[in-house]
Amino acid sequence: MKRLGLILAVCYTFFLSNAYATPSTLIWAPSTDIQPYKRIHVGVDIYAPTTSKGTSVDNYDQHNYVQQVYGLTFSLLSDNPEENLLGRFWKPLGKVMAESGFDYKKGFGSFYDSTPWYFNFKFGVPEDAYFKYMPAVAVGSYDMGTRANRTNYNLWYGRVAKTVNIGKVNLGRVSGGYFVGNGKLLRDKEGLRDNSGALIAWERVMTEISPKLWLCVDYQGTQSSYGALNAGFAWSFTKDISALVAYDIYNNRNLTDTVTFQIDINF
C-alpha cells in the first residue's frame, strides 16, 4: 500500500500540477526507451557552441554560452507484468512502462536561468510486447517549464522504433514520430510559429568493434531551437556509467552548431 500511495502521489504531481525536461533520449530527442523499474537515472549534458555567431530564436539569445542541463529520471512502473500497477487493473497493461523526471538548466541567459526547472513524463512498451514484429511505442511530454509564456515549451510526442535484421545481420534500430510544442514560444528565424515536426533516428550497438560502443544519427524537425540534426557515439564504461559525444547542426542556420558532452549514471 505504501508503494501504491507513492506512485499515485508522483502521478498526481506530474499530471495535475501544471509543472509538467529531459526523458530518456537518443542524442537530442526522446527515444522509446524507458528507465528500468527501481532505477534512478542521472544525466549531465553540456552544449558547447562551436562559434560565437549565435542569434535569437524562440525568445532565446544564443551567444557564446556553454549550456548545462542536469537531470534526474525515475521509473514509475514495474517491468514485471505480475507486479505492474496498471496490470493489476487490466492484465494487458502490465507491459506498459513509465518514467518521469526533471531538469535543472543553466547557461541559457538570465531570462531563462531565473526559472531553470523543467519536467517530463513518458509511457511506453518495448518491441514485441503484444505480438511478434511489434515496434516499441512511446508517448510523452518534456520541457514543461514553470513559467507561462517563457519556459512552458510543453513538447508532446509519439514515437515508434524497430530493430531491423536481415538474416543474422543487425542493421540497427530505426525510429520515427512526431511532436507538437507551444506555438507561442516555438518560432522560426522570422518569428513565425514553427512548433511541430518529425522525429527520425537510426542507432546501433557496434558489436563488431565493441558491445560498449553505440552510434546514432538523430533528427528533429522545425527551425525553432529544438530543430537539429545530430550525430555521435556513446561508450559504456560499465553497465551503469556511459559517456556520449555528438555534433549538433541546427535547422535554423542562424544558430551556431554545438558539441554535446553527456554523462549518464544509473543507480
C-alpha positions as CSV (number, residue, x, y, z in Angstrom):
1,M,0.0,0.0,0.0
2,K,2.9,2.4,0.7
3,R,4.2,1.8,-2.8
4,L,0.8,2.4,-4.3
5,G,0.5,5.6,-2.4
6,L,3.9,6.8,-3.6
7,I,3.1,6.0,-7.2
8,L,-0.2,7.8,-7.0
9,A,1.4,10.8,-5.4
10,V,4.0,11.0,-8.1
11,C,1.4,10.7,-10.8
12,Y,-0.7,13.4,-9.2
13,T,2.3,15.8,-9.0
14,F,3.3,15.4,-12.7
15,F,-0.1,15.3,-14.3
16,L,-2.2,17.8,-12.3
17,S,0.2,20.4,-11.1
18,N,1.0,22.3,-14.4
19,A,4.7,21.7,-13.6
20,Y,4.9,19.3,-16.1
21,A,12.8,18.1,-19.1
22,T,14.6,15.5,-20.5
23,P,13.2,12.0,-20.7
24,S,15.3,9.0,-21.9
25,T,16.7,10.3,-25.2
26,L,18.8,9.3,-28.2
27,I,21.2,12.2,-28.7
28,W,18.7,15.0,-28.9
29,A,15.1,13.9,-29.0
30,P,13.2,11.4,-26.8
31,S,13.6,7.7,-27.5
32,T,11.2,4.9,-27.0
33,D,13.3,3.6,-24.1
34,I,12.1,3.6,-20.5
35,Q,14.2,3.5,-17.4
36,P,14.1,0.1,-15.7
37,Y,12.0,-0.2,-12.6
38,K,13.6,0.9,-9.3
39,R,16.3,2.8,-11.2
40,I,17.3,6.4,-10.8
41,H,19.0,7.9,-13.9
42,V,21.3,10.9,-13.5
43,G,22.2,12.8,-16.7
44,V,24.6,15.8,-17.2
45,D,24.5,17.4,-20.7
46,I,26.9,20.2,-21.8
47,Y,26.3,22.1,-25.1
48,A,29.3,24.0,-26.2
49,P,28.9,26.4,-29.2
50,T,31.5,25.9,-31.9
51,T,31.5,29.7,-32.8
52,S,30.1,32.9,-31.4
53,K,27.8,33.7,-34.3
54,G,24.6,32.8,-32.4
55,T,21.4,34.8,-32.8
56,S,17.9,34.9,-31.4
57,V,15.1,32.3,-31.8
58,D,12.2,31.3,-29.6
59,N,13.0,34.4,-27.5
60,Y,16.3,32.7,-26.8
61,D,19.5,34.6,-27.5
62,Q,22.2,32.1,-28.4
63,H,25.5,33.8,-27.8
64,N,28.7,32.1,-26.7
65,Y,27.1,30.4,-23.7
66,V,28.1,26.9,-22.5
67,Q,24.7,25.5,-21.7
68,Q,24.3,22.9,-18.9
69,V,21.4,20.5,-18.2
70,Y,21.3,18.4,-15.0
71,G,18.6,15.9,-14.9
72,L,17.0,13.1,-12.8
73,T,14.7,10.5,-14.3
74,F,12.7,7.9,-12.2
75,S,11.0,4.8,-13.3
76,L,7.3,4.6,-12.2
77,L,6.0,1.2,-13.1
78,S,7.4,-2.3,-12.6
79,D,8.9,-4.1,-15.7
80,N,7.4,-7.4,-14.2
81,P,3.8,-7.7,-15.6
82,E,2.8,-9.5,-12.4
83,E,3.8,-6.5,-10.3
84,N,2.9,-3.7,-12.6
85,L,0.4,-1.4,-11.1
86,L,-1.6,-0.9,-14.3
87,G,-1.6,-4.7,-14.9
88,R,-3.5,-5.2,-11.7
89,F,-6.4,-3.3,-13.2
90,W,-6.2,-4.8,-16.7
91,K,-3.6,-7.5,-17.5
92,P,-2.5,-6.3,-20.9
93,L,-1.4,-3.0,-19.3
94,G,1.1,-4.9,-17.3
95,K,3.6,-4.4,-20.1
96,V,3.3,-0.7,-20.1
97,M,6.4,1.1,-18.6
98,A,6.5,4.7,-17.4
99,E,9.1,7.2,-16.3
100,S,9.2,10.8,-15.1
101,G,11.8,13.3,-14.1
102,F,13.0,16.9,-14.0
103,D,15.9,19.0,-15.3
104,Y,17.8,22.0,-13.9
105,K,19.1,24.2,-16.8
106,K,21.6,27.0,-16.7
107,G,23.7,28.9,-19.2
108,F,20.8,30.0,-21.4
109,G,20.9,33.6,-20.3
110,S,19.4,35.4,-17.3
111,F,15.9,35.5,-19.0
112,Y,15.7,31.7,-18.7
113,D,18.1,30.9,-15.8
114,S,15.8,32.7,-13.4
115,T,13.2,29.8,-13.9
116,P,15.5,26.8,-14.5
117,W,13.2,23.9,-13.6
118,Y,11.6,21.7,-16.3
119,F,9.6,18.4,-16.0
120,N,8.8,15.3,-18.2
121,F,7.0,12.0,-18.3
122,K,6.8,9.1,-20.7
123,F,4.7,5.9,-21.2
124,G,5.9,3.1,-23.5
125,V,6.0,-0.6,-24.4
126,P,9.1,-2.5,-25.7
127,E,9.4,-4.2,-29.1
128,D,7.4,-7.5,-29.4
129,A,5.3,-6.6,-26.3
130,Y,2.0,-7.9,-27.7
131,F,2.9,-9.7,-30.9
132,K,5.9,-10.6,-33.0
133,Y,7.4,-7.8,-35.0
134,M,5.6,-5.1,-33.0
135,P,7.6,-1.9,-32.8
136,A,8.4,-0.2,-29.5
137,V,6.0,2.6,-28.8
138,A,6.3,5.7,-26.6
139,V,4.2,8.8,-25.9
140,G,5.1,11.6,-23.5
141,S,5.9,15.2,-22.9
142,Y,9.0,17.1,-21.9
143,D,10.4,20.6,-21.3
144,M,7.3,21.5,-19.4
145,G,8.6,24.7,-17.7
146,T,7.3,26.5,-14.7
147,R,6.9,30.0,-16.2
148,A,3.9,30.6,-18.6
149,N,4.9,32.1,-22.0
150,R,8.6,31.9,-21.0
151,T,9.6,28.3,-20.3
152,N,6.5,26.2,-20.8
153,Y,7.6,24.8,-24.2
154,N,5.4,21.7,-23.4
155,L,6.5,19.4,-26.2
156,W,4.2,16.4,-26.7
157,Y,5.3,13.5,-28.8
158,G,4.7,10.0,-30.1
159,R,7.3,7.7,-31.4
160,V,7.8,4.1,-32.7
161,A,11.0,2.2,-33.0
162,K,12.0,-1.2,-34.6
163,T,15.2,-3.2,-34.7
164,V,15.9,-4.2,-38.3
165,N,17.5,-7.6,-39.1
166,I,18.3,-9.2,-42.4
167,G,19.0,-12.9,-41.6
168,K,21.6,-12.7,-38.8
169,V,22.8,-9.2,-39.8
170,N,21.6,-6.5,-37.4
171,L,21.1,-3.2,-39.3
172,G,20.3,-1.3,-36.2
173,R,17.2,0.3,-34.8
174,V,15.2,2.9,-36.7
175,S,12.6,5.1,-35.2
176,G,10.1,7.8,-36.3
177,G,7.5,10.0,-34.8
178,Y,6.0,13.5,-34.4
179,F,6.0,16.2,-31.9
180,V,4.0,19.4,-31.1
181,G,5.0,22.2,-28.8
182,N,3.8,25.5,-27.5
183,G,3.2,27.7,-30.6
184,K,3.6,30.9,-28.6
185,L,7.2,30.0,-27.9
186,L,8.4,27.8,-30.8
187,R,9.2,30.1,-33.6
188,D,11.4,30.2,-36.7
189,K,14.0,32.8,-37.6
190,E,11.3,35.1,-39.0
191,G,9.4,34.9,-35.7
192,L,6.6,32.8,-37.3
193,R,5.0,29.8,-35.5
194,D,7.0,26.6,-36.1
195,N,6.0,24.3,-33.3
196,S,5.7,20.8,-34.8
197,G,7.8,18.4,-36.8
198,A,9.2,14.9,-37.5
199,L,11.3,12.8,-35.2
200,I,13.7,10.4,-37.1
201,A,16.7,8.4,-36.0
202,W,19.0,5.5,-36.6
203,E,21.1,3.8,-33.9
204,R,23.2,0.7,-33.5
205,V,25.4,-1.0,-30.9
206,M,28.6,-1.7,-32.8
207,T,29.3,-5.2,-31.6
208,E,31.8,-5.9,-34.3
209,I,34.0,-3.3,-32.6
210,S,32.8,-3.5,-29.0
211,P,29.4,-4.1,-27.3
212,K,30.2,-0.9,-25.4
213,L,30.1,1.3,-28.5
214,W,26.8,2.9,-29.7
215,L,26.4,5.1,-32.8
216,C,23.4,7.3,-33.6
217,V,22.1,9.8,-36.1
218,D,19.1,11.8,-34.7
219,Y,16.9,14.4,-36.3
220,Q,14.1,16.7,-35.0
221,G,12.1,19.0,-37.3
222,T,11.3,22.7,-37.2
223,Q,13.5,25.8,-37.4
224,S,12.8,26.5,-33.7
225,S,15.6,26.0,-31.3
226,Y,14.6,22.3,-31.0
227,G,15.2,21.5,-34.7
228,A,18.5,19.9,-35.3
229,L,20.4,17.0,-37.0
230,N,22.7,15.3,-34.5
231,A,25.4,12.6,-35.0
232,G,27.5,11.0,-32.3
233,F,28.6,8.0,-30.3
234,A,28.5,6.7,-26.7
235,W,30.7,4.4,-24.8
236,S,29.6,2.3,-21.8
237,F,32.3,2.1,-19.2
238,T,30.2,-0.1,-17.0
239,K,26.5,-1.2,-17.2
240,D,25.6,1.9,-15.2
241,I,28.0,4.6,-16.5
242,S,28.4,5.9,-20.0
243,A,29.5,9.0,-21.9
244,L,28.3,10.5,-25.1
245,V,29.9,12.9,-27.6
246,A,27.9,14.4,-30.5
247,Y,27.8,17.2,-33.0
248,D,24.6,19.3,-33.3
249,I,23.6,21.0,-36.6
250,Y,20.6,23.3,-36.1
251,N,18.0,23.5,-38.9
252,N,18.0,27.3,-38.4
253,R,21.4,28.1,-39.8
254,N,21.4,31.4,-37.9
255,L,22.1,29.4,-34.8
256,T,25.6,28.2,-34.3
257,D,26.4,24.4,-34.2
258,T,27.1,22.9,-30.8
259,V,29.1,19.9,-29.5
260,T,27.3,17.8,-26.9
261,F,29.1,16.1,-24.0
262,Q,26.9,13.9,-21.9
263,I,27.4,11.7,-18.8
264,D,24.8,9.1,-17.8
265,I,24.8,7.3,-14.4
266,N,22.2,4.8,-13.2
267,F,21.6,3.9,-9.6
